[in-house]
Amino acid sequence: MPWHFGLLSLCPRIRRQRERLIAETAWRLRLVTLGCNYRRVVVDPKQKVVILHRRCLWFFPRTQHIPFRAIQAVTYGYQDWSISQYFWWAHDAFDVFRVGLLLQNGREIPLFHFFGEGVWTITAAPWPESWNWWIYWKEYLTDCAGTQERESYYFATVLSKMLAVPIRPA
């Protein structure tokens, strides 16, 4: 059972302002990139619109208004970016959760990625599964993980409920 710490994940800042849901690029990511890339998503249930503000390379801002009726689903996906998964059957995962919008015309608009330290994972060990805990007991007891899984799932769920659309795999 891993211990979860927010410092081990890089997630957007999500807050509620009146009735609106606002999500912005994480301040740590903005600091590392010197503000080069910035994204802000505002879900306004009164106007029934999702407003997507993007800025790339400091100089190229774009704003996109997406009406609720144009959204078919919220997309939610996962990838393990750990290099060690290809060389060993047991590894510490590096999680990347992706949340986006699937439009009625079939186009997918990515909203945010949630990065972070994942849990200790065993993919294809040559011994019986019941032995895993006994062989890797130290890794299981000292495992630390980020909060990216929980935060991405909550964001996708709240977005799905506000837009009244289902969640689909990305």
N, C-alpha and C positions, 0 to 999 in steps of 0.2 A: 504494500500500500504506500504510494508515494506521498510526500509532503508537497503541498502546492503553495507556490510563492508567486506573487504578481511581478516581482522583479525579473523572473526568468521568462517572461513573455513580452512580446511587443504587439500590443493591440490598440486599435483606435479608441479615442475617448468618446464614450457614448453617454448622453445625458438627455434629460427631458426638460424642455423649456415651455411652460404653459402646456398646451396640448401637443406640441410638436416634438418629434424625436430628432435629435441632432447627433451626428457621428462625424468626428474629425480625425485626421491623421494623427498618430501618436506623437507627443511632443519630443520623445527621444529620437524618433525617426526624422522629425523635422530638424532637430539639432544636428544629427549626424550628416544629413544631406544639405545642411545650411539653408533650409527652406526651399530647396530646388523643386521638390514635388510636394504638393499639398492637395488634399481632397476633403471636401465637406459635403455630407449628405443630409438634407433636411426633408423629413416626411411631415407634411402638413395635412392632417385629416380634414380640416375645415375647407380648404381649397381643393382637396382630393388630388394632390400633386406631390411628386418626389422631385426635389430640386438638387441637382448634382453640380457642385462647383469643383472645377479642376484647374490646377495651375502646374504647368510643366516648364522647367528651366527658367523660373522666375518671371518670364515675360509673356507667356502664352496662356492667359486665363480663358476658360471656357465654362459656360453655364448651360445646362440642359434641363428642361422642364419635361417631366414624364408624367402624364395623367394616370391615375389609378386604373382606369379602364384599359389602358394600353399594356398593362402588366399581366402576364399569364401566371407566373410563379416566382418564388424566391429560390435561388439555387444555392446549394450548400455542398461543399466538397472537402475532401481531405487528401493530403499527400504526406509521405514521410520522406524528408530530404536528407536523411542520414546516409552518409557515404558507406558507413560500416555495415549497413544491411546487405550489401553485395558481397562482403568478404567473410562475415561470421554469421552464425545462426542466432546469436544473442547480441543485442546492441541497444544502446540508448537512443531512442528516437528523437528526431527533430521535426516537430509537427508544423504543418502549414494548413490552416483551415481557410476556406475561401467562401465568401458570401457575395451573391450577385443577384441581378434581376433578369428574368427571362421575359422578353416582350412578346406580344401577340404575333409579330412578324417573324419570330424565331431567333432574333438577335439576342445575344446575352451581353449584359452590361455588368462588368465586375465592379463591385463596390469596395470591398476591403479584404485584405489578407490578415490573418491572425497568426503570428509566428511565435514559436517558443520551444523550450526544452520539453521533450516528451517523456513518457514513462519507459522503463526497462522492458524490452520486448524480446520474446524468443520466437523466431519464425519457423525454423525447420531443424530441430535438434534430433540427433540420431538415436537418442534413448527415449524411454516412455515418458509421457507428459507428467506423470506423477513425480518424477525425479527432479523436475526443473527447480522446484523450490529448494530442495536439499542441495543441489549443486550450486545455485546462485543465491543462496540465502543472504549473503552480505550485500549484494546489489539490490535485492528487494527491500532490505531494511534501511538502506541509506539513500534510496532513490528520491530525488527532488524533481518536481515538474512545474511548469508554468500553468497559468490559468486560461490559456488560449482556447482550450476545448470548451470550457464552460461559458466563457464570454462570447465566443462565436455562436454557440448554440442558442444562447439567450437572445443575441442580436437577431439571428435568423427567425426565431420564434416570435419575437415582438414585431418584427417587420412583417411576417406572415399574417399575424392577427390584425395589424393596422391596415394592411392592404387587402385583407380578406381573400388571400390566395394561398394555395398549398406550397409546401417546401418540396423541391425536387433535387435529385442528385446532380451535381455539376459535372 
